[in-house]
């Protein structure tokens, strides 16, 4: 983070010169045309609109301070350096990375009078302690309710009365060119307000996280703004600020910032509050991109949409009437630009909620309505377990083409399928569910139950396990054990 020098600025010189000049030059009236006077009046109305929005939103914004333990390498003193040259410390033990407290900060917005606050996963996700500062000066301890690395959305909660709650708007209704304001804690400067416009919407393919459908804005967003609200001139939260593009080694804003749309954040938030984890929605289709050479063949005007490659039998998609070869061009209120955006929208759609879908089939537009399930239907698969998996609370089995098809995975998917999850087990708390695919253990890809057992056995001494698995299209990660 850039450090600023603070120097007192003398105003005596400039002020004296101003008054001397004013005394020497007679004041002149400036005559404005009627149109110019009307333009000034309109500009003043717009200016007062920004003032009004700031008054509405600032009391609902919180500044977040966190502490987390991190592993660091390096040396506290010269003796430690010499000891480490020989690989051991004075007690004869081999030296390893140290763990120390690291402090961080970010922003958030109160979205419920029960004290729920919306922010970013990268602000609070692995924090050991969280404190929030309110505009009225109160500083409160917060509880982490849930965090989702795939979308970078997190929810924390404080217990307090007389909280100001922000209104959450419909991000599907925003338009490029709209005025917006960002509020947060840039560089530790409390409750800062900046303004700009919506530069673009539907930004994806950034490689920042798994669920990407960002609002782009030129409102100044800087380190410390993460998790704060992006609001429209109606005072409604239409995005949660999350990251920026900046010049190397600067870390400052260059007018290219990104926010998670409020509709995505709201969907993830509801799942985190209800279940403390994200419930992956199940549709039952495989899709692929529409390339330029496919436009004419599928009766399209441009290479936009998601091409349905297969439909799983008995899935919500089949029941709704999806067919192989359909091109999905609209999901709910959102137009589909590509297959990745389609997967993102399916992932964040609330299970049990009907969705209107528009598709192109053989050159003609059709309308479908589908209701997603919370997970793939349960399957009867012979499962097996060992001591570690029993402790985790799951049983697993090898994947087969039939199993992958019924679960809605692509036919070439690899991993080990979870056949059952014990209630109240560590696996359930982490987000495992029947039909999850375990992909990797401690950096080792696993393609069958035998490879999974080998990967677990290789880590038995350290008792530390980094797990990667899939719930539908959602990739999840967690670490078990270790210090």
N, C-alpha and C positions, 0 to 999 in steps of 0.2 A: 504494500500500500504506500502511495506517495506521501511523504511528510511535508507539511507546509510550515514555513517560518511565519511567525506572527509578529509584525512590527507596528508600533503605533504610528498613525498617520496624522500629521499636523494639518489642521484646517485653517490656521490663522492666515497664512499667505493667500491662498485662493479666495477666502472670504473677503479679505481686505481689498484685494484687486477687484473683486466683483462689485463691492460697494463704491469704490472710487470710480470705476467705469460707469456705474449707474448714475452717480452724481454728475459726471461730466457729459453724458449723452442724454438728451431729453427723451422721455418715453414716447413711443409712437403707437397709435392704435393700429392693429392689423385688421383689415376688413376681409371677411370671408364671404364667399358666395353662399346662397341658400343650400346648394348641394353639399358644399364643404361643411357647413354647420350641421347638416343632417348626418353626414358621414362621421363627424366627431361624436355626435349623439349616439349613433349606432356602435361606434368603437367603445364608448363609455359603458354602454349596456353590456357588450361582450366582456369588457374588463370586470364589471360587477358580477357577471356570471361566474367567472373564475373565482372571485372572492367568495361567492355564495357556496360553490362546490367545495372549496377548501374548508369553510366553516362546517359543512355537512360531514365531510369524510375524515378530517384530522382526528376528532375525538374517538373514532372507531379504529384508528391505526395504533399498533403497539410496536415498540422497539424491543427486540429480543436479544438477550445475552445468554450465551451457552458456555458450558465447560465440558470438555471431552478429554479422555485419556488417549494419547497417541504414542506410538513407538518411535523413538528417535535414535539415531546413531551419532557418534561424536564423543567428546571427552569433556568431563567437568573440570579436570585439572591435569597438569603435566604428568603426574604420576600415573594417571589412568592411561595416558598415551603410551608410556613405556611399558606398563603392564601388558597392554593389548598387543604390543609388538611381539611378545612371547605367547600371546593367546590366552593368558590367564591373569586373574586379578590377585591381590595379596592373599586372599583366602584359598587360593589354589583352584578356584572354580573358573571355568571358561566364561569370558565376558560375552554378553549378548546385548541386543538393543534395550535401551531403557524406556520406561513409560513415564510420561510426564503430562501435566495438565496443560491443555491448550484452550485459550479463550477465543470465542468467535461472536459475531453479531449478525443480525439480520432484522427483518421486519415481518409484520403479520397484520391481519385485519380481523376484527371481531365480527362474526357472522351469525351469532345466536346469543340471546340474552342469558342462556345457561352458562356462558363463559367460553364457548368454543371459538377457537381462533384458527384461521386458515393461513398456512405459510408454506415454505418449501421443505422437502425432505433433506436437501443438502444443508439447510440451516440447522435443523433440530434432530435429524434422523438417528444419529448415534451419540447424542448428548447425554452426559451423566447428570447434569443439572440445567434447568431452564428457568430464567427469570424474565419477566416482561415489565416494561415501563409504560404507563399510560400517560396521556396528554395532561391529565390533572395532577400528575406527580406521584401517583401511587406506583409502587414497585411490588410485584406479586410473583410468587412461585407458581410455575406452570407444570402440568402433567402432560406427558406425551401420550396422546390417545392412539395414534397410528401414523405410519409413514409408508409411502409407496415409492420406491426408487424408480419404478418404470415410468411414472408420470411426473416425478419430483414434487408431488403434493403431500403435505403432512397436516395433521390437525393436533393442536395442543389445547389445553383447557385450564382456565383459572377460576377460582371461587371468589366472586366479588359481587357486590350490588351496584346498582346505578351505572351499568355499562351502556355505552353507546354502540348500537348495532348498525352495521353498514347494510344497505340494500344491495342485493346481488341481481344484476341485470341479465338479459338474454344475449349472450355473445354471438348467437347466430344472426342477430339483427344488425350487427355493426357493419359499417361500410368504410372502405378506404377513403381517407381524407377527413374523417371525423376528428374533431378536437378531443384530446384526452389529457388526463393529468395523472402523474405518478407520485405516490407519497411513500416516504420511508425514511431510512436512517443512513444516507450515503456518507461514507467516511466518518461515521459516528456523529454526524450533524443531525440532531434529533428533529423528527417530524418535518422534513424538508418536502416542499411541493415543487414539482417541475411540470412543464406542459409541452405538448407537441401534437402530432396527429397520428392516426393509424396509417402506417406506411404500406402494409400488406397484411393479408390474412391467409391462413392455411399453409404456413411455412412448415415443411417437413424435410426429411433427409439430411438433417443437420448433424446427425451422429452424436447428439448430446445425451439422448435417453431413448427408451423404447417407444413410448407414446409421444409422438411429435405432431402437433397441429397448431403451431404458434401464431399469435398475433405479433406482428412487427411494428415497432413504433420508434419515432425519433425523439420522444420525450427523454430527457436525460435520466438514465438509470446507471448507477454506479455501485461499487462494492458496499454492501450494507442495505441496498434497496431490495435484495432478494426476499421474496415472500410478501412484499408490500403490494397494495392494490393499484391497478390501472383503472381509472374511473372515467366515465363519459360526463358530458356537461349536464346530465340529469342527476349527477351524484351517485350513479350506480356503479358497482364493481363489475367490470366486464373482462378483467384479466388479473392474474397473479404474476407479478414480475419475477423472472427467473434467471436470465443470463443475458450477456451482452457480447458484441464483438468489440475488440479494442486493439489499439496499437501494441506491438510487443513491448513488454517491460513497463507499460504505463498503467494498465488496469482501469483506465478512465473511459468515460463514454465518448463514442465518436458518432453518436446519433443512430446507432443500429442496436436496438434492444428488443427483447422478446418476452412475451407474457403467455402464460397458460390460459386459454379461454375459460371464462367463468363457467360455462356449461360442463366442460370437462372437469374442472376443479370441483364443481358442486357434486357431480356424480361420484367422483372418487371420495370426496368428503363424506357423503352420506353412507357409503360403504364402510369407511373407516370408523365413523361414529357408531354404526350399528354392529359391526363385526370386528373392529380393530384391524381389519385387513381388507384387501380389495377382492371382491368376489368376481372371478372371471366369467364373462358371459359366453354362452355356447350357442353358435348358429348352425354349424355343420356343413360348411362349404370350404373348398379350396379355391383361391383366386390367383390370378397372375396379371401382369400389366398388359395394357393395350398399346401396342407399338404402331408406328406410322403405317407399316405395311398391312396392318389388320383393319384399319379404319374403314375402307370401302367394303371389305368382306363382311363386316358386322353391321353395316348400314349406319355408320356414325359420321359425324361432321368433323371431328377432331380426335386425336389420341388421348381421350379422357375417359375415366371409368375403371372398373375392375371386372375382368373377365372371369366368369365362373368356370373352373376347370372340372370340378366334381361336386356332387351333392351326396351327403351321407344318408343312408337309408334310415328312416324313422326319426330324422333330425327335425328341428324347428324349420329349417330351410325347405326340406322336402314337403313338410305339411303345409307350408305357405305357398308352394308352387314353384320354387326355384328350379331351374333346369340347367344342365350343362350347356354352355354357349351363351347364356344370358350375360349381358353387360350391365352391371349396376352403375347407374349414373347419379342417383340421388338416394341418400339415407336420411330419413326424417326431413329436416329443413336444409340439410347440407348437400351441396353438389359434390360429387366424388371426382377428384382430380386423378387419383391413381390407386393402385391396389394397396399400397401401404396406408394411405389415409383411410381406406375402407376398413382395413384390419383394426386401426386405431379406434374408429368410431364403433365398431362391433365390441371391442374390448371394454369401452367405457359406458356402453348402453346398459341401463339397469335391467336385470332379469325380471321377467314378468310384465314388462312394459311394452305394449304394442308399438311397432314402428312401421310407418308407411314407407314403402320402398318403390322407387321408379327404376325400371330396367328397359333395355332395348333387346328385343328378341326378333331375330330375322328381319331387322329393319323397322320394326314397329315398337312403339312405346307401350309398355304394360305397367300396371300398378299392382303391387303385392302388399300384403300386411303380414308381419311376422312378429312373434313373441318369443324372445330368447329364454333359454333355461340358465340356471345358475351354474350348471356344470353338465358335462356329458352324462348321458344315462349310465347307471351302474351296470357293470358287466360281470358275469360269472366267469372268473379266470382263476385257475389254480395258482395260489400265491405261495411264496416261501419267504422265510425270514431267518435272520441270525440274531446274535445277542444285541448288536448295535441297533439293527432295525427294530427289534422288539422294544428296546429302550426308547427309540424315536417314536414308535407307535404305528409303524406301517408294515405292510407286506408287499412284495414286489413279484413281477414275473417278466419273462422275456417278451419283447414285442413281436407281433406277426402282422402280415398285411391285413388280415381280417380284423385284428384288434385295432390297428391304426385307423382303418376305414370306419369302424364303428365309433371310435372316439373322435373322429373328425380331423385327424392329423393327416398331413401329406404322406403319400405312400413311401417316400424315401426318408422319412423321419427316423432318427436313431435315438436310443435311450432305453431306460428300463421303466416299465409301466408300474405305477402304484395301484395295487388292487384293492387295498382297504386301508383306512385311517381310523385309529382308535379315538373315541371321543375324549376330549380334555387332555390329549397327548401333546408332547412338544411339537409333533408334526402338524397337528391341527392348528396349533397356535402360530406356527410359521406360515401356514397357508397351503399345506399339502392337501390334496383331495383325491378320491378315487379317480383314476384317469390321468393324474399328473405323470409327466415323463421326467425321470432323473437323468440329467445330461452329463454332469461332471462332478467329481469329488476331488478336492484339493488339486485342481488343475489337470486331472486325468479324465479324459472322455470315457464314458462307460456306455457300451452298446448292448450288454446283456447282464443278467444277474451275476454271472461268474466274474466279469470284469468289475462289477460293483463291489463284490466281496473282496477282491484283490485290492482295490483302491482303499477300501475301509481298513483292511488289514495292514496296509503300508503306513497308515496314519495312527495305528492303535497306540503306539508308544507316546506320541504327542497329545493324544486325546483331543485333537483339534481338527475340525472338519469344515471345509468350505464347500457348500452344496449349491448346485445350480440346477434348476428344474423348470419345466414348462407347465403352465395351466392354460390350455388352449393356445392362444397366440401370445400370452403374457409370459415373459421370462422373469423368474424370480431368483434371488440369491440370498443366502443366509450363512452365518458362521455359528457353529456349535463348539463349545468347549474352548480350551486355551485360556491364556491369561489376558 
